[in-house]
C-alpha cells in the first residue's frame, strides 16, 4: 500500500466525510488542510458531528494558515531579519507598480526587489507568494522546514487539492518525499479558486493535479485512486447526468443507491428554468438556497463559496454566458488568437449545479420560442406541488 495517495472524487461523493473518518482512525498527530475558510469550518463541523468533539491529535486549518505557521514562521530568519506581520490576501499577482511614463504594470523581481516582491508595506507576506517563500525557507534551512513538519504531523490530509497551483505543487512533492503519509482529495472539475497565478507549473492548473503526479512525481510513492469516491451521495441521477455533460473528458458521475441518502421521493427533481416573475412563488414553494455568481446577499452564497456545501434545493442566478450554453450546448470556442477557450466559466457552473440534492432552479426569462438542451425543464407554477 502506498504511503501517499490522490483520491479523485465526484461532487457530493463525501470527500469531507471520508477525510474525517480516516483522520479519526489515526493515533498520531493529524493535519487536515483545505483552501477556503468555509471548507475549514465544514470539516470541523463534520468532526464534531461524527465524534462529538475535535480530538486533541487533529488540527484543521486553511492552506494559507498552514504555510504561514509551519512553512515560514519557524525558519523566516533564513530569508529576512524583519518580522513577518501576517498574511496579505491578494486575488491577482502581487508585487506590482505602475510605470509613471507608460502607465504599464511592472512586476518587482525576487532578486532585485526582495521585500517589495514578497511583502506589503506593513511587511505582511502576499498570499500568492506563501508557498514560494516556504520553498525558499526549506532550501536555505537544508530541508528543515519539511523535516520539522513531518515530525509534527505524521498524517496529512489535503482537501480540495484541485485549488492548489504553482509552488503549492512543489510543497506537495516535498511532502511526498517526507516521512509523513499524505492523502490528497479533490474533484478536478471544481476549480473555482486558485491559490495563486504563478507561471510555474501552469500546465497543471485548473484541476490537472493527476497529470502533475503522473508527470512530476512518478518516482515517488503516490497512488492515484479514481474509484473510492466516484459515487455522489448528494445529487440525484438527473443532476449527475446533466452536470457530467460539462466535462465530457471525465467519467460520468453516478448517483449512489444508499437508502439513507435518498430519504424523500419528490416530484420536482433535476434542472429547472424559473422566470423572474415566478421567483417569489418558487422560493415560497421549494425554499431553495440562493446561489449567485458573485455579490451574494445575506443568507445567500456565491458559486465559489458554496463549494463543499450541499443543500436540498438551490436557485441559481447565472451570468448570460450560462444561459447561452443551456440553449446551444457549446462548451468551447476558438478565440481571436486561434486558441480554444471555454465559452463560460465551466467549473463555477459545475459547482453551482451540484450543490443541490433534488433540484437546481436557474433564473431565466425565456420565451415560448426558446429551445434548450436535453435535461432542462421549465418551471410551471400551476403544475407543481412539493410532495
C-alpha positions in Angstrom: 0.0 0.0 0.0 1.3 3.4 -1.0 2.3 5.9 1.7 0.7 8.7 -0.3 -2.5 8.8 -2.3 -4.5 11.1 -4.6 -8.2 10.4 -4.5 -10.1 11.8 -7.4 -13.7 12.4 -6.3 -17.1 13.2 -7.8 -19.2 16.1 -6.5 -21.1 15.0 -3.4 -19.1 11.8 -3.1 -18.4 12.6 0.6 -14.8 13.9 0.4 -15.1 15.6 3.8 -16.7 12.6 5.5 -14.0 10.3 4.0 -11.2 12.5 5.3 -12.7 12.9 8.7 -13.3 9.2 9.2 -9.8 8.4 8.1 -8.3 11.1 10.3 -10.3 9.8 13.3 -8.7 6.4 12.9 -5.2 7.8 13.4 -3.4 7.6 16.7 -0.6 10.0 15.8 -1.0 13.7 15.1 -3.1 14.6 12.1 -3.2 17.8 9.9 -6.2 18.4 7.7 -5.8 21.4 5.5 -8.1 23.0 2.8 -8.2 26.2 0.8 -11.2 28.2 2.0 -12.4 29.3 5.4 -15.8 27.8 4.6 -14.3 24.3 4.0 -12.3 24.6 7.2 -15.4 25.2 9.2 -17.3 22.4 7.4 -14.5 19.9 8.3 -14.6 21.0 11.9 -18.4 20.6 12.0 -18.2 17.2 10.4 -15.7 16.0 13.0 -17.9 17.3 15.8 -20.9 15.6 14.3 -19.2 12.3 14.0 -17.0 12.3 17.1 -18.7 14.8 19.4 -15.6 17.0 19.6 -12.4 17.6 17.8 -9.7 15.2 19.2 -6.5 16.8 20.5 -4.4 15.0 17.9 -6.3 16.6 14.9 -5.5 20.1 13.6 -7.7 21.7 11.0 -6.5 24.8 9.2 -6.5 26.5 5.8 -3.7 26.0 3.4 -2.5 29.6 3.8 -2.6 29.4 7.6 -0.7 26.1 7.5 2.0 27.5 5.2 2.4 30.6 7.3 2.6 28.7 10.6 4.8 25.8 9.6 6.3 26.7 6.2 7.5 30.2 7.0 7.4 31.3 10.7 9.9 28.8 12.2 12.6 29.5 9.6 11.8 33.0 8.3 15.2 34.1 9.7 16.8 32.2 6.9 15.3 34.7 4.4 14.9 38.1 6.3 15.8 39.8 9.5 12.5 41.6 9.7 9.4 40.3 11.4 6.6 39.0 9.1 3.4 40.5 10.4 0.9 38.1 8.9 -0.8 37.5 5.6 -1.8 40.0 2.9 -4.5 38.2 0.8 -4.5 39.1 -2.9 -6.7 37.9 -5.8 -4.2 38.6 -8.6 -0.4 38.6 -8.9 1.2 40.7 -6.2 4.3 42.9 -6.1 3.5 45.4 -8.8 3.7 49.1 -9.5 2.7 51.5 -12.3 5.4 52.9 -14.6 4.8 56.7 -14.4 5.8 57.3 -18.0 4.0 54.4 -19.8 1.2 53.6 -17.3 2.2 49.9 -17.7 2.1 47.5 -14.7 5.6 46.4 -13.7 6.4 43.4 -11.6 9.0 43.6 -8.9 11.7 40.8 -9.2 12.6 38.4 -6.4 16.3 39.1 -6.9 16.4 42.9 -7.2 13.4 43.9 -5.0 13.1 41.1 -2.4 11.0 43.0 0.2 8.6 44.5 -2.4 8.3 41.2 -4.2 7.2 39.2 -1.2 5.7 41.8 1.3 3.3 44.6 1.6 4.3 48.0 3.1 3.5 46.8 6.6 5.5 43.6 5.9 2.7 41.1 5.5 3.5 38.4 3.1 1.4 38.2 -0.1 -0.8 35.1 -0.2 0.3 34.2 -3.7 3.9 34.1 -2.6 3.5 32.0 0.6 4.3 28.6 -0.9 7.3 30.0 -2.9 8.7 31.6 0.3 8.2 28.3 2.2 10.2 26.5 -0.5 12.9 29.1 -0.2 13.0 28.7 3.6 13.3 24.9 3.1 16.2 25.4 0.7 18.0 27.8 3.0 17.5 25.7 6.1 18.7 22.4 4.5 15.2 20.9 4.3 14.4 21.6 8.0 11.0 23.1 7.1 9.7 19.8 5.7 11.6 17.7 8.2 10.1 19.6 11.1 6.6 19.4 9.6 6.8 15.6 9.1 7.9 15.1 12.7 4.9 17.2 13.9 2.3 15.6 11.6 2.9 12.0 10.5 -0.5 12.1 8.8 -1.5 14.9 6.5 -4.8 15.2 4.6 -5.3 17.9 1.9 -8.9 18.6 0.9 -9.9 20.4 -2.3 -6.4 19.8 -3.7 -7.6 20.9 -7.2 -7.3 24.5 -6.0 -3.6 24.3 -5.4 -1.3 25.7 -8.1 2.3 26.9 -8.8 4.7 26.4 -5.9 1.9 24.7 -3.9 2.6 21.7 -6.1 6.3 21.8 -5.1 5.3 21.7 -1.5 3.2 18.6 -2.1 6.1 17.0 -3.9 8.3 17.6 -0.9 5.7 16.2 1.5 5.6 13.0 -0.6 9.3 12.7 -0.1 9.0 13.2 3.7 8.2 10.7 6.4 4.6 11.8 6.5 1.7 9.9 5.0 0.0 12.3 2.6 -3.6 11.9 1.3 -4.9 14.4 -1.3 -8.6 14.5 -2.1 -10.3 16.7 -4.7 -12.6 17.0 -7.7 -10.7 18.4 -10.7 -14.0 19.7 -12.1 -14.4 22.1 -9.1 -11.7 24.7 -9.6 -13.5 27.9 -8.6 -10.4 29.3 -6.9 -6.7 29.1 -7.4 -4.3 29.8 -4.6 -2.3 32.0 -7.0 -1.5 32.6 -10.6 2.2 31.8 -10.9 3.6 30.8 -14.3 5.3 27.8 -12.6 3.5 24.5 -13.3 0.9 26.5 -15.4 0.3 23.3 -17.4 -1.2 21.7 -14.3 -3.5 24.4 -13.2 -7.3 24.2 -13.5 -7.5 20.8 -11.8 -4.7 18.9 -13.5 -3.3 17.5 -10.3 -3.5 13.9 -11.6 -1.3 14.9 -14.6 1.1 16.6 -12.2 1.6 13.5 -10.1 1.9 11.2 -13.2 4.5 13.5 -14.9 6.4 15.1 -12.0 6.1 12.5 -9.2 6.4 9.2 -11.0 9.4 8.1 -8.9 7.6 8.9 -5.6 5.2 6.7 -3.7 1.8 8.1 -4.7 -1.2 6.0 -5.7 -4.0 7.5 -7.8 -7.4 6.3 -6.7 -10.4 7.0 -9.0 -12.9 4.6 -7.6 -13.3 5.1 -3.8 -15.2 8.4 -4.2 -16.8 8.0 -7.6 -20.5 8.0 -6.5 -22.4 11.1 -5.5 -24.2 10.8 -2.2 -25.8 14.2 -2.7 -27.1 14.6 -6.3 -30.0 12.7 -7.9 -29.3 10.9 -11.1 -30.8 13.8 -13.1 -28.3 16.3 -11.7 -25.4 13.9 -12.0 -26.2 13.3 -15.7 -26.7 16.9 -16.5 -23.6 18.2 -14.7 -21.4 15.4 -16.1 -22.0 16.8 -19.6 -19.9 19.9 -18.7 -16.8 17.6 -18.6 -17.1 15.0 -21.4 -13.5 14.1 -20.9 -14.1 12.8 -17.4 -16.0 9.7 -16.3 -19.7 10.5 -15.7 -20.6 10.8 -12.1 -23.2 8.5 -10.8 -25.8 8.8 -8.0 -25.4 6.3 -5.2 -28.2 3.8 -4.2 -27.9 4.3 -0.5 -31.3 4.3 1.2 -30.1 6.8 3.9 -29.0 9.3 1.1 -32.4 9.1 -0.6 -35.0 9.5 2.2 -37.5 11.5 0.1 -39.3 10.9 -3.1 -40.4 14.2 -4.7 -42.0 15.3 -8.0 -39.5 18.2 -8.5 -36.1 16.7 -9.4 -33.5 17.9 -11.8 -32.7 21.2 -13.6 -35.5 23.9 -14.0 -35.6 27.3 -15.6 -37.5 29.8 -13.5 -38.8 33.1 -14.9 -38.1 36.2 -12.8 -41.8 36.8 -12.3 -42.1 33.3 -10.8 -39.1 33.5 -8.4 -41.3 34.5 -5.4 -43.6 31.6 -6.0 -40.7 29.2 -6.5 -39.0 30.3 -3.3 -42.2 30.0 -1.3 -42.9 26.5 -2.7 -39.5 24.9 -2.6 -37.4 27.1 -0.1 -34.2 26.8 -2.1 -30.8 28.2 -1.1 -29.9 31.1 -3.3 -26.6 30.9 -5.3 -25.2 33.9 -7.2 -22.2 34.1 -9.5 -20.9 37.0 -7.4 -22.0 39.5 -4.8 -24.2 37.3 -2.7 -26.5 38.9 -0.1 -27.5 37.8 3.4 -28.4 34.1 3.6 -27.1 33.6 0.0 -23.9 32.0 -1.3 -21.6 32.8 -4.3 -20.8 29.8 -6.5 -17.2 29.7 -5.3 -18.0 29.9 -1.5 -20.7 27.3 -1.8 -18.1 24.7 -2.9 -18.0 21.8 -0.4 -21.5 22.5 0.8 -24.8 20.8 0.0 -28.5 21.9 0.1 -31.8 20.2 -0.6 -32.7 22.6 -3.4 -31.0 25.7 -4.9 -32.0 28.7 -7.1 -29.1 29.9 -9.3 -28.7 33.4 -10.6 -26.4 32.8 -13.6 -24.5 35.1 -16.0 -25.7 35.3 -19.6 -23.0 33.0 -20.8 -24.5 30.2 -18.8 -27.9 30.7 -20.3 -26.4 30.7 -23.8 -24.9 27.2 -23.0 -28.3 26.0 -21.9 -29.6 26.9 -25.3 -26.8 25.8 -27.7 -24.8 23.3 -25.5 -21.4 24.7 -26.8 -18.6 24.4 -24.3 -15.6 25.8 -26.2 -14.8 28.2 -29.0 -11.7 29.5 -30.8 -10.7 33.0 -29.7 -9.2 35.7 -31.9 -5.7 34.2 -31.3 -6.7 30.8 -32.6 -6.7 29.3 -29.1 -9.5 27.0 -27.9 -11.1 28.5 -24.8 -14.2 27.8 -22.7 -17.3 29.7 -23.7 -18.1 30.3 -20.0 -16.7 29.5 -16.5 -17.4 25.8 -16.6 -16.1 25.0 -13.2 -18.3 27.5 -11.4 -21.4 26.3 -13.2 -20.5 22.7 -12.3 -20.1 23.7 -8.6 -23.4 25.6 -8.6 -25.4 22.8 -10.3 -24.0 20.1 -8.0 -24.8 21.8 -4.6 -28.4 20.5 -4.8 -29.7 17.2 -3.7 -33.1 17.3 -5.5 -33.4 20.3 -7.8 -31.5 23.3 -9.1 -33.6 26.1 -10.4 -31.9 28.6 -12.8 -33.4 32.1 -13.1 -34.0 32.8 -16.8 -36.6 34.9 -18.6 -37.1 32.6 -21.6 -39.8 33.0 -24.2 -42.0 30.3 -25.7 -39.8 30.2 -28.8 -36.6 29.4 -27.0 -35.1 25.9 -27.2 -32.9 24.3 -24.6 -30.5 21.4 -24.4 -31.7 18.0 -23.1 -32.2 17.8 -19.3 -33.5 21.4 -18.9 -37.1 21.6 -17.6 -39.4 24.7 -17.5 -40.9 25.6 -14.1 -44.7 25.9 -14.4 -46.1 27.1 -11.1 -49.6 25.8 -11.6 -48.4 22.3 -12.3 -46.1 21.8 -9.4 -46.5 21.0 -5.7 -43.8 19.6 -3.5 -44.6 16.1 -2.2 
